[in-house]
């Protein structure tokens, strides 16, 4: 089967949804494909509540702000909230620690469907779930078409498009289409970054995690079958870890000091200021009338970080995926047995799966385009910038973000790299490949480094990238320009940024007191 469209978006994570939605709103025909049966990527199919900065209520991209508002309204419409909770404009369903807005993955998936529904009804947007890319067809410096396979039937669909967006979790189209890209860690000699390794290593990739959702029913026994690799995970000690992976021990990411968690209570004497349970709690019983809804948490804790094998640049990534699932189930089994919590019960309804694990692993690092401009630690890192200078101001900014440079332990045996970063901008140059004219990235595959990916990989940043890409494609089609010409011509760049700032109300610059803010 073959289709032709203006825009093909491959990957239905937050960046892919934002790109598709924005392009459709601006009048373009869009095809969106996604390998799972949920849209939303890290927010939904990967089951990771949003990591957000302190100014998100005021400085969110408009589409992301609408998503957050609709999620809150979903709870108000459908859940037995206490009246004062329902009336709170900053309703937080889970009261988790990771951000001030934690909620169930399945609710976000339902809301994203709502947001896309009118554009699907209009015929402007077509969504193909459970379709994965298997081939890209390139001619010179352009991608002519991409072939995706239906994971249920095995049938193939080839989509020709004026523009292709790679919003996949691992930058799959970069490899399929032969787009110049980087994998793993660059060397310090290449980037000049303070925290880059001395020697480049493509197999130095951040750990990924297979998350799951739990409730606790004291007095009951919900112990799962013992996983095949349990003994390995229980007994193995990584050289950069204070003890076995199946334990309450880990290290403080900033200082690498040992700390010890508790499941349901804080342990401040051991550098654990809150309980693990509250870390990514997505339902808080106290929010609901008569306690009818229990506390539910998503387990995305350090014990789930899988670092033995990388996913990119290896012959058998399926082995790493299987081992990651085994690690997650082993940690659950350890908590139920050796740690003494048999009442921990998987909640498959929260993740939308039969086994209670997320539909897909939580990916922290992808292939990254070789871009016209690469964001370095020197542009955003506090230690790497002149004292108090704030982040670099980019004349081609297309959006905003803020997060620490947070690298989890890696498949090269590196421990955490967790360093302070200023609130930053997203430069257009980081979205434009050095050669290919009609492919744009909209996930973790933009022009960052192994280091700066650590702060550009979060939920609101990914959405902002997608929103900027969808608007850029529409602008290029209406003006008969390439993205490269837009960036490199001051008049065209100004007109495109006018579309972002004035027509779409996307914030492009931080106020000075925020740009220079430090933790």
Secondary structure as UniProt FT lines:
FT   STRAND          2..10
FT   HELIX           14..25
FT   TURN            26..27
FT   STRAND          30..34
FT   HELIX           41..43
FT   TURN            44..46
FT   TURN            54..55
FT   HELIX           56..59
FT   HELIX           62..78
FT   HELIX           83..87
FT   TURN            89..90
FT   HELIX           105..121
FT   TURN            122..123
FT   STRAND          125..129
FT   STRAND          131..139
FT   TURN            140..141
FT   STRAND          142..150
FT   TURN            151..153
FT   STRAND          156..166
FT   HELIX           172..176
FT   TURN            177..178
FT   STRAND          181..182
FT   HELIX           188..191
FT   TURN            194..195
FT   TURN            202..203
FT   STRAND          208..209
FT   STRAND          212..216
FT   TURN            218..219
FT   TURN            228..229
FT   HELIX           230..235
FT   TURN            239..240
FT   STRAND          249..251
FT   TURN            253..255
FT   STRAND          258..260
FT   HELIX           268..270
FT   HELIX           276..279
FT   STRAND          281..283
FT   HELIX           285..287
FT   HELIX           289..291
FT   STRAND          296..299
FT   HELIX           302..304
FT   HELIX           317..336
FT   TURN            337..339
FT   TURN            342..343
FT   STRAND          344..346
FT   HELIX           348..351
FT   STRAND          368..369
FT   HELIX           377..380
FT   TURN            382..384
FT   TURN            387..388
FT   TURN            395..396
FT   STRAND          397..401
FT   STRAND          405..407
FT   TURN            411..412
FT   STRAND          417..419
FT   STRAND          424..427
FT   HELIX           428..431
FT   STRAND          432..433
FT   STRAND          439..441
FT   TURN            450..452
FT   HELIX           453..456
FT   HELIX           459..479
FT   HELIX           483..488
FT   HELIX           490..498
FT   HELIX           499..503
FT   HELIX           512..515
//
